[in-house]
């Protein structure tokens, strides 16, 4: 372990023999030159001994060294100075001689000097003899180089501790970043790592000379951090305190660079310059650092070799922790309490800090009524529960306070308008932020969208927003949502307050008086059936009413909302829009998706500032008045995906009455349009759409529905457009083939496109991630999908003659070898195959479906092969014919039969 010095003292005979002569006093005169030389040599050896002891002491100083050691070092320094002066005086004295060079100028002076030299020789001999022994210094070294830190009983941390310890063993890992939500247990985990070494620094193959704990906190103080490090490896005396930062860094470096150590840095909020502290990190085998932070970005800035997200507890772990903190006496005091306690524990959303806080608050509640009241408070206003508003939320708010911009803070708070556990697409969220005016850094739409994605990344890295397993969806953790509502409802000014009653089961809207003050109101996902009156809302900018049972909204309801910018009415039950919408002259975003109205009122033309109009999934929409779309001249986004396709829709005179060709003409007239989703219902309209380059290049989602009399059409013009993300082809009864220019598609990318390529150089269908083919009974294959390298979701349903998804047909002639090098479905996550009675093959060869998370197969009796290689990420458990035995072995545990009432058995890949 190396911290014990060994000192060997050797005194040459010439030093002691000087005093054995009988004429000692005469030697003061006669031997002065010789004695000066001997004194110089002896002093040099004493200095070498001093250097050796001092070097060992510098390493040993973390404990209180014996006074005799410190005194010896001090006396040597003083004596060294005196000897230097004495040698200088003696040399000068020898040079002063009498005439004829026979005798000293002043024998008395020379005598006194010789006597002083003799005494100093004795002092040197004495100090060398009294140099600190090895055993004295050894006692000064600590037997423990890490102190055990206090910690409460924990649940669910053992597996996390083992994961970190496994990572520490990796020789190429020097810095480990532990990141996660505030209150998730990062500091607790770091404390367990520290305490694992409390009794010995040798644990599970680890052999550290030092284990050092430093709490960094939000306000970084480099000097304090250096002091905390030196307290473990050095001795904080006055000399240490007098050093500046650079001197301290050099001292720390001189010790740690020679030793192995584990540095535990708790609660980082920004990058810490290890070199400025004096902490070496180049030797990843001997120098290990584990840090905790709420931000994945801080892990990246610290150049962490391994980033580990500390997740919330499982439900079983949460319940065990809640019971531990609650106490069995309270839990068993009344027969109803265990059931109610589980409900309360579920409201804690598996976050340890919240579980502990609420369990302690409930430990003295021993009646069912108290528990029912607690449930009501947690579900309606969690900040009012004891310990939440004054302890938990302020602690979590630090993450919000550290967001880099006001735009990021506004975007985060906006997410609280959605209900608990609500999943929203990144693209939809960003569009809403844009129309709210949060993303103003760039003037162009693409720049604003990129800013939005950057903010989403910032929020995810700060653990304030969570990505779901489907990577284009995000959500707020329920406790973080409660914290956000606490910020906007109780800590900001009145003019910035939100009124949020989303997903609360309301059957009536809040009383009109509560509408006056808030800036944003969310009543989405309730059971409200009507909105009446004329609420005065001078501050209102945002109104979410989607997914209610609304059958009536009076025309006067929107009369006094002059500043409303965002209105979402999607998924409500009205069959006719209130005419009063036309009075919303500030409106920029209007969402009417998924409602059952048959025609749009012409009065919508008054919405002159409207920039985004959502009309998707309006199946019964049969009429859009002519000149309505073109009159909305500021439109930048219009979505009409999968709309007007109901068989019961009776087309009236308007933009939908001529198979959409008039609609396409009006869309072309929109000067600022850059994002288009549209439903096309004839080949002629499709050709018309493709003839307009502006429209073709801005199509994001395209639905081709009910093409009649067309056995084929070409997708070549769409293949090079980078915006197309979603394609649906439905109810095309005559369609037999989707044409594409195979020669042009294959020729360009082949040189760089290989089976195991992680980066696609393919330039076609680059953005296409979702394809749905429904009710195309004559379509036999979808071989063109080999040119969709980023496809994530594929759904094929009710195609009677579909025999293969990726096939070997005449299209391959001349290009078979090239196409063999393509890797179809390289990024596929979801595959759904339903009612395909002739389907025999998905793709000929087994492929590594690395990202596959879900497979649904139903009504495919001839499908007896799954093209899954042994490199598949997940497997299955059904009776099928496999490509090879390794695949069967790898996949067995991940599939299970899934039956639905009235339907044949199907398969589902386990999550």
Secondary structure as UniProt FT lines:
FT   HELIX           13..17
FT   TURN            18..19
FT   HELIX           24..30
FT   HELIX           32..60
FT   TURN            61..62
FT   HELIX           67..95
FT   HELIX           99..101
FT   HELIX           107..129
FT   HELIX           134..139
FT   HELIX           158..168
FT   TURN            171..172
FT   STRAND          175..179
FT   TURN            182..183
FT   HELIX           186..196
FT   STRAND          202..203
FT   TURN            204..205
FT   STRAND          206..207
FT   STRAND          210..215
FT   HELIX           222..233
FT   HELIX           238..241
FT   HELIX           245..256
FT   TURN            257..258
FT   STRAND          261..268
FT   HELIX           274..277
FT   TURN            284..286
FT   STRAND          287..293
FT   HELIX           296..301
FT   TURN            302..303
FT   STRAND          306..309
FT   HELIX           315..326
FT   HELIX           328..331
FT   TURN            335..336
FT   HELIX           337..347
FT   TURN            348..350
FT   HELIX           352..362
FT   TURN            363..364
FT   HELIX           368..380
FT   HELIX           382..384
FT   TURN            386..387
FT   HELIX           388..392
FT   HELIX           393..401
FT   HELIX           406..414
FT   HELIX           415..417
FT   TURN            420..421
FT   STRAND          424..425
FT   HELIX           426..436
FT   HELIX           445..461
FT   TURN            462..463
FT   STRAND          466..467
FT   TURN            471..472
FT   STRAND          473..475
FT   HELIX           478..486
FT   HELIX           487..491
FT   HELIX           494..496
FT   STRAND          498..500
FT   TURN            502..503
FT   HELIX           512..515
FT   TURN            516..517
FT   STRAND          520..522
FT   STRAND          530..531
FT   TURN            538..539
FT   STRAND          542..544
FT   STRAND          552..553
FT   TURN            555..560
FT   TURN            562..563
FT   STRAND          566..568
FT   TURN            570..571
FT   HELIX           579..583
FT   TURN            585..586
FT   STRAND          589..591
FT   TURN            593..594
FT   STRAND          599..600
FT   HELIX           602..606
FT   TURN            608..609
FT   STRAND          612..614
FT   TURN            616..617
FT   TURN            619..620
FT   STRAND          623..624
FT   TURN            626..627
FT   HELIX           628..631
FT   TURN            633..634
FT   STRAND          637..639
FT   TURN            641..642
FT   TURN            647..648
FT   TURN            655..660
FT   HELIX           661..668
FT   TURN            671..672
FT   STRAND          675..680
FT   HELIX           683..691
FT   HELIX           693..697
FT   STRAND          699..705
FT   STRAND          712..714
FT   HELIX           716..719
FT   TURN            722..723
FT   STRAND          726..730
FT   TURN            733..734
FT   STRAND          737..739
FT   HELIX           742..749
FT   HELIX           750..752
FT   TURN            755..756
FT   STRAND          770..774
FT   TURN            777..778
FT   HELIX           783..787
FT   TURN            789..790
FT   STRAND          793..797
FT   TURN            800..801
FT   HELIX           810..812
FT   TURN            813..815
FT   HELIX           816..820
FT   TURN            824..827
FT   STRAND          830..834
FT   TURN            837..838
FT   TURN            850..851
FT   STRAND          854..858
FT   TURN            861..862
FT   STRAND          865..866
FT   TURN            870..871
FT   STRAND          881..882
FT   HELIX           885..891
FT   HELIX           892..894
FT   STRAND          895..898
FT   TURN            901..902
FT   STRAND          906..909
//
